[in-house]
Amino acid sequence: MLGNLIGGFITIIVGVNLVPSVADGVQASVNPFSNGTATNVTGAASTIVGLVTLFFVLGVASAGIAVAAQGLRKAGMLG
């Protein structure tokens, strides 16, 4: 139980520390000439690529919550 709770918190902490790197990569790919080279991401593709950071954060949060909930379920504290 305690191992799953700690694992969930570690998952969230590592994911939160990786968010700036993901956001910088998305920003460099969406904005043309931001990194010195032209990008070919425009229109709808630009909008979808802009949402990558949001989906990354949602994935990290759901993974952390799932691991912690599994630990609580094994302990009988969650139905």
SULZIWO-V729466 format. One record per backbone hydrogen bond with DSSP energy under -0.5 kcal/mol. CO is the residue of the C=O (numbers start at 0). NH is the residue of the N-H. If there is no record, write none. Layout:
# SULZIWO-V729466
[[CO:NH] [CO:NH]]
This chain:
# SULZIWO-V729466
[[0:4] [1:5] [2:6] [3:7] [4:8] [5:9] [6:10] [7:11] [8:12] [9:13] [10:14] [11:15] [12:16] [13:17] [14:18] [17:21] [18:22] [19:23] [20:24] [21:25] [22:26] [23:27] [24:28] [25:29] [26:30] [29:31] [30:33] [36:32] [36:34] [39:41] [41:44] [41:45] [42:46] [43:47] [44:48] [45:49] [46:50] [47:50] [48:51] [50:54] [51:55] [52:56] [53:57] [54:58] [55:59] [56:60] [57:61] [58:62] [59:63] [60:64] [61:65] [62:66] [63:67] [64:68] [65:69] [66:70] [67:71] [68:72] [69:73] [70:74] [71:75] [71:76] [71:77] [72:75]]
